[in-house]
């Protein structure tokens, strides 16, 4: 697969997204998971499952951005 060159603006947007994911979104989802766990039974806890799904997306995106 060939790489498309990044503009300075495009690279800055990716750096900004990575920074937001690490400093804002990741801590927020970790907090949401902890809060959902406090509500009890995890098997039927939709908030917990949604937060875990969001965490998977965030971690995957961070990995993708760090590997480019």
N, C-alpha and C positions, 0 to 999 in steps of 0.2 A: 504494500500500500504506500502510495507516495504522500509526502507531507506537503501541506499547503503552507506557504510562508505566512508568518504573522506580521501584522502591522504593529507599530508601537502602541496604538490605541487598543488593538485587539489583545495584545499581551497584557496591557494594564487592566483591561476588563477581567481577564482571567485571574490575574493576581488579586484584584479586588474581590472577585467571587470567592477565591480560595481563602482570603483573609476573613470574609464574612462567614463562610462555612465553619472555619475553625474557631473564631472568636465569639460568634453570636449564635449560629444555628446549632452547632454541636452541643454547647452547654445547655441551650434551651431544651433540646430533645432529651438530654440526659436528665434534666430536671423533670420533664414530663413523664419519663419512664419511672423515676423514683416516686413521683406523686401517684401515678397509676398503680404501682405496686402496693402503695399504702392502702389502696381501696380494697385489697383482699384478693379473692379467687382470680388467678390470672387466666384460667381457661376461658372464662366468659367475660373477660374484661376487654371491651372493644378499644378503650382508650390506650391500654397497654399495647395491644397488637398494632394499633395505628402508629403509636410512637416508635415501636420497634421497626416497623416498616420504614418510617421516615428516617430513622437512624441508619438503616441499611442504605437508603438512597444517599444520604449525606456522606457516609463513609466511602461509598463507591465513587461518588463525584470527587471527593478529596483525592482518592487514589488516582483517578483519571487525570486530574489536573496536575498532580505532583509527578506523574510519569511523562508529561509532555514537555 
